């Protein structure tokens, strides 16, 4: 852990969110891309709750992202396209699904949890593929119509309303998660991650704590999926794919686990790196990206947040 001055930390956090807000004015032609970065970042933050804070190994988190996307999309296709209420319905659906799955996941050991999470993800993927009459199958769920936000702000092709809407939702959820993780319940969750046996000896309900963390993680992932469906007005099978789960895990490792900002920073960095390698070589860019990620994992212990923390510590001492 790094002891960073609260003043420096507050300035850095303020600059980060001010920068995201300034992007609305400075990068008007890139707002759709920036919106997707925020959504992926929120998805990575949801994974961090389960993996980084609770220590629950999962490689199938796209199950909840895709579930939230399909719930929001199907609700819109049924005739109700109000975005805020659709987001709440998707959040409840994701939370319920996560709570039900948590009873299976919490009982097992690490390897068992990995297999169960992969199985749940593949099961939902196959269900979405088989029931193509409802979900659109391989063609994806199309015809989603999102009503104007607050009845006034329309979702246009330039992505202005979508960006502001997504930024506000991400900021509110981020603030709520921060309060939760700093509460006695959140601190107990960290204790479970660091030393499960000691927390059991202290009488802490470890299973209940892990189920709560996994449920919260699934809920946030479902919100991210619903945001994706509402802003792009399309849901594809890839939202439930194992590749999606693997990608968000890479993003979280790149940003740093156990730190809320890791997911957001990882999403920004991954997008920039992805774009850079794809422009260098359109045929073999994945090879370059893979080599970079392997080198980063070997050399960049702790991710980007650890690097930035060390930089701030050095600067505060100088």
DOFIKOL-868806 format. One record per residue (C-alpha): residue in one letter; x negated, y, z. Coordinates in steps of 0.5 Angstrom, whole numbers, plus 500, padded with zeros to 3 digits. Each point is the difference from the previous one (the first is absolute). Layout:
<nodes>
[node "A"; [X; Y; Z]],
...
</nodes>
This chain:
<nodes>
[node "X"; [500; 500; 500]],
[node "X"; [498; 507; 499]],
[node "X"; [501; 506; 504]],
[node "X"; [502; 506; 496]],
[node "X"; [502; 506; 503]],
[node "X"; [507; 501; 500]],
[node "X"; [499; 507; 497]],
[node "X"; [497; 497; 494]],
[node "X"; [505; 495; 499]],
[node "X"; [505; 505; 500]],
[node "X"; [497; 504; 495]],
[node "X"; [499; 494; 496]],
[node "X"; [507; 497; 500]],
[node "X"; [503; 507; 499]],
[node "X"; [495; 501; 494]],
[node "X"; [502; 493; 497]],
[node "X"; [508; 501; 500]],
[node "X"; [499; 507; 498]],
[node "X"; [496; 497; 494]],
[node "X"; [506; 495; 498]],
[node "X"; [505; 506; 501]],
[node "X"; [495; 505; 495]],
[node "X"; [500; 494; 495]],
[node "X"; [507; 502; 498]],
[node "X"; [498; 507; 498]],
[node "X"; [493; 498; 497]],
[node "X"; [501; 494; 497]],
[node "X"; [507; 500; 497]],
[node "X"; [499; 496; 494]],
[node "X"; [498; 494; 505]],
[node "X"; [505; 500; 504]],
[node "X"; [503; 493; 498]],
[node "X"; [493; 497; 501]],
[node "X"; [499; 503; 507]],
[node "X"; [507; 498; 502]],
[node "X"; [498; 493; 499]],
[node "X"; [494; 501; 504]],
[node "X"; [504; 502; 506]],
[node "X"; [505; 494; 499]],
[node "X"; [494; 495; 500]],
[node "X"; [496; 504; 505]],
[node "X"; [507; 499; 505]],
[node "X"; [500; 492; 498]],
[node "X"; [493; 500; 502]],
[node "X"; [501; 503; 506]],
[node "X"; [506; 495; 502]],
[node "X"; [495; 494; 499]],
[node "X"; [495; 504; 504]],
[node "X"; [505; 499; 506]],
[node "X"; [501; 493; 499]],
[node "X"; [492; 498; 499]],
[node "X"; [496; 506; 503]],
[node "X"; [504; 501; 506]],
[node "X"; [504; 494; 501]],
[node "X"; [494; 495; 497]],
[node "X"; [506; 496; 496]],
[node "X"; [496; 497; 494]],
[node "X"; [505; 501; 494]],
[node "X"; [499; 500; 493]],
[node "X"; [507; 500; 498]],
[node "X"; [502; 507; 502]],
[node "X"; [503; 501; 493]],
[node "X"; [506; 496; 502]],
[node "X"; [503; 506; 504]],
[node "X"; [498; 505; 495]],
[node "X"; [503; 497; 495]],
[node "X"; [506; 499; 504]],
[node "X"; [501; 507; 502]],
[node "X"; [499; 502; 492]],
[node "X"; [506; 495; 498]],
[node "X"; [504; 502; 506]],
[node "X"; [500; 507; 498]],
[node "X"; [500; 499; 493]],
[node "X"; [506; 495; 500]],
[node "X"; [504; 505; 505]],
[node "X"; [499; 505; 494]],
[node "X"; [502; 496; 495]],
[node "X"; [507; 498; 504]],
[node "X"; [502; 508; 500]],
[node "X"; [496; 503; 506]],
[node "X"; [494; 503; 498]],
[node "X"; [499; 505; 506]],
[node "X"; [493; 500; 501]],
[node "X"; [499; 501; 508]],
[node "X"; [506; 495; 501]],
[node "X"; [497; 495; 495]],
[node "X"; [493; 501; 504]],
[node "X"; [503; 498; 507]],
[node "X"; [504; 494; 497]],
[node "X"; [494; 497; 497]],
[node "X"; [496; 502; 507]],
[node "X"; [505; 496; 504]],
[node "X"; [500; 494; 495]],
[node "X"; [492; 500; 500]],
[node "X"; [500; 500; 507]],
[node "X"; [505; 494; 501]],
[node "X"; [497; 496; 495]],
[node "X"; [493; 502; 504]],
[node "X"; [503; 498; 507]],
[node "X"; [503; 493; 497]],
[node "X"; [493; 499; 497]],
[node "X"; [496; 502; 506]],
[node "X"; [503; 494; 504]],
[node "X"; [496; 495; 495]],
[node "X"; [494; 504; 499]],
[node "X"; [499; 502; 508]],
[node "X"; [500; 493; 502]],
[node "X"; [494; 497; 495]],
[node "X"; [493; 501; 500]],
[node "X"; [496; 505; 495]],
[node "X"; [500; 494; 495]],
[node "X"; [507; 499; 501]],
[node "X"; [502; 507; 499]],
[node "X"; [497; 501; 494]],
[node "X"; [503; 494; 497]],
[node "X"; [507; 502; 502]],
[node "X"; [499; 507; 498]],
[node "X"; [498; 498; 493]],
[node "X"; [506; 495; 500]],
[node "X"; [505; 505; 502]],
[node "X"; [497; 505; 494]],
[node "X"; [501; 494; 495]],
[node "X"; [506; 498; 502]],
[node "X"; [503; 507; 499]],
[node "X"; [497; 501; 494]],
[node "X"; [503; 494; 497]],
[node "X"; [507; 501; 503]],
[node "X"; [499; 507; 496]],
[node "X"; [498; 497; 494]],
[node "X"; [506; 494; 500]],
[node "X"; [505; 505; 501]],
[node "X"; [499; 504; 494]],
[node "X"; [507; 502; 500]],
[node "X"; [500; 504; 506]],
[node "X"; [493; 502; 500]],
[node "X"; [498; 501; 493]],
[node "X"; [495; 494; 500]],
[node "X"; [494; 501; 496]],
[node "X"; [503; 506; 497]],
[node "X"; [500; 504; 506]],
[node "X"; [506; 503; 504]],
[node "X"; [502; 506; 495]],
[node "X"; [505; 505; 500]],
[node "X"; [499; 503; 507]],
[node "X"; [502; 507; 501]],
[node "X"; [498; 504; 506]],
[node "X"; [505; 506; 501]],
[node "X"; [497; 507; 502]],
[node "X"; [497; 501; 506]],
[node "X"; [504; 503; 505]],
[node "X"; [505; 501; 495]],
[node "X"; [496; 505; 496]],
[node "X"; [493; 498; 499]],
[node "X"; [500; 496; 493]],
[node "X"; [494; 494; 499]],
[node "X"; [497; 503; 494]],
[node "X"; [495; 497; 495]],
[node "X"; [495; 505; 503]],
[node "X"; [500; 496; 507]],
[node "X"; [501; 507; 504]],
[node "X"; [506; 498; 504]],
[node "X"; [497; 492; 500]],
[node "X"; [493; 503; 503]],
[node "X"; [503; 505; 505]],
[node "X"; [505; 494; 502]],
[node "X"; [495; 495; 501]],
[node "X"; [495; 504; 504]],
[node "X"; [505; 502; 505]],
[node "X"; [502; 493; 501]],
[node "X"; [493; 498; 501]],
[node "X"; [498; 505; 504]],
[node "X"; [506; 499; 505]],
[node "X"; [499; 493; 500]],
[node "X"; [492; 501; 501]],
[node "X"; [502; 504; 506]],
[node "X"; [505; 495; 503]],
[node "X"; [495; 495; 499]],
[node "X"; [494; 504; 504]],
[node "X"; [505; 501; 506]],
[node "X"; [502; 493; 500]],
[node "X"; [492; 498; 500]],
[node "X"; [498; 505; 505]],
[node "X"; [506; 497; 505]],
[node "X"; [499; 495; 505]],
[node "X"; [503; 495; 496]],
[node "X"; [495; 502; 494]],
[node "X"; [495; 499; 505]],
[node "X"; [502; 494; 502]],
[node "X"; [500; 497; 493]],
[node "X"; [493; 502; 499]],
[node "X"; [498; 496; 507]],
[node "X"; [504; 494; 497]],
[node "X"; [495; 501; 493]],
[node "X"; [494; 501; 504]],
[node "X"; [501; 494; 506]],
[node "X"; [506; 496; 499]],
[node "X"; [499; 496; 506]],
[node "X"; [498; 506; 505]],
[node "X"; [507; 503; 498]],
[node "X"; [504; 493; 501]],
[node "X"; [496; 500; 507]],
[node "X"; [503; 507; 502]],
[node "X"; [507; 498; 498]],
[node "X"; [501; 503; 494]],
[node "X"; [505; 497; 495]],
[node "X"; [495; 499; 494]],
[node "X"; [505; 497; 496]],
[node "X"; [505; 505; 500]],
[node "X"; [495; 505; 499]],
[node "X"; [497; 497; 494]],
[node "X"; [507; 499; 497]],
[node "X"; [502; 508; 501]],
[node "X"; [493; 502; 497]],
[node "X"; [502; 495; 494]],
[node "X"; [507; 503; 499]],
[node "X"; [498; 507; 500]],
[node "X"; [495; 498; 495]],
[node "X"; [505; 497; 496]],
[node "X"; [505; 506; 501]],
[node "X"; [494; 505; 497]],
[node "X"; [498; 495; 494]],
[node "X"; [508; 500; 498]],
[node "X"; [500; 508; 501]],
[node "X"; [494; 500; 495]],
[node "X"; [504; 495; 495]],
[node "X"; [506; 504; 500]],
[node "X"; [496; 507; 499]],
[node "X"; [497; 496; 494]],
[node "X"; [507; 498; 497]],
[node "X"; [503; 507; 501]],
[node "X"; [494; 504; 497]],
[node "X"; [499; 495; 494]],
[node "X"; [507; 498; 499]],
[node "X"; [498; 493; 499]],
[node "X"; [498; 494; 504]],
[node "X"; [496; 494; 497]],
[node "X"; [498; 493; 502]],
[node "X"; [493; 503; 501]],
[node "X"; [502; 503; 506]],
[node "X"; [501; 493; 504]],
[node "X"; [494; 497; 497]],
[node "X"; [494; 497; 503]],
[node "X"; [495; 505; 496]],
[node "X"; [504; 506; 504]],
[node "X"; [499; 497; 506]],
[node "X"; [492; 499; 499]],
[node "X"; [500; 507; 497]],
[node "X"; [502; 504; 506]],
[node "X"; [496; 495; 504]],
[node "X"; [494; 503; 496]],
[node "X"; [502; 507; 501]],
[node "X"; [501; 499; 507]],
[node "X"; [493; 497; 501]],
[node "X"; [497; 506; 496]],
[node "X"; [503; 505; 504]],
[node "X"; [499; 496; 507]],
[node "X"; [504; 496; 504]],
[node "X"; [503; 502; 507]],
[node "X"; [500; 508; 498]],
[node "X"; [507; 503; 497]],
[node "X"; [496; 504; 495]],
[node "X"; [496; 494; 497]],
[node "X"; [506; 498; 496]],
[node "X"; [501; 507; 497]],
[node "X"; [493; 501; 499]],
[node "X"; [499; 493; 497]],
[node "X"; [506; 501; 495]],
[node "X"; [497; 507; 498]],
[node "X"; [493; 497; 499]],
[node "X"; [502; 494; 497]],
[node "X"; [504; 503; 494]],
[node "X"; [494; 505; 499]],
[node "X"; [496; 494; 499]],
[node "X"; [505; 496; 496]],
[node "X"; [500; 506; 495]],
[node "X"; [493; 501; 500]],
[node "X"; [498; 493; 498]],
[node "X"; [506; 499; 495]],
[node "X"; [498; 506; 496]],
[node "X"; [492; 498; 500]],
[node "X"; [502; 493; 497]],
[node "X"; [507; 498; 498]],
[node "X"; [498; 493; 499]],
[node "X"; [496; 498; 506]],
[node "X"; [502; 505; 505]],
[node "X"; [503; 495; 505]],
[node "X"; [493; 497; 500]],
[node "X"; [497; 507; 502]],
[node "X"; [505; 501; 505]],
[node "X"; [499; 493; 504]],
[node "X"; [493; 501; 500]],
[node "X"; [501; 507; 503]],
[node "X"; [505; 497; 505]],
[node "X"; [495; 494; 502]],
[node "X"; [494; 505; 501]],
[node "X"; [505; 505; 504]],
[node "X"; [502; 494; 505]],
[node "X"; [493; 498; 501]],
[node "X"; [497; 507; 501]],
[node "X"; [506; 504; 502]],
[node "X"; [502; 497; 507]],
[node "X"; [506; 503; 503]],
[node "X"; [502; 504; 493]],
[node "X"; [501; 507; 499]],
[node "X"; [503; 502; 506]],
[node "X"; [494; 497; 504]],
[node "X"; [495; 504; 495]],
[node "X"; [504; 506; 501]],
[node "X"; [500; 499; 508]],
[node "X"; [492; 500; 500]],
[node "X"; [500; 506; 496]],
[node "X"; [504; 504; 504]],
[node "X"; [496; 497; 506]],
[node "X"; [494; 502; 497]],
[node "X"; [502; 507; 498]],
[node "X"; [503; 501; 507]],
[node "X"; [494; 499; 504]],
[node "X"; [495; 504; 495]],
</nodes>
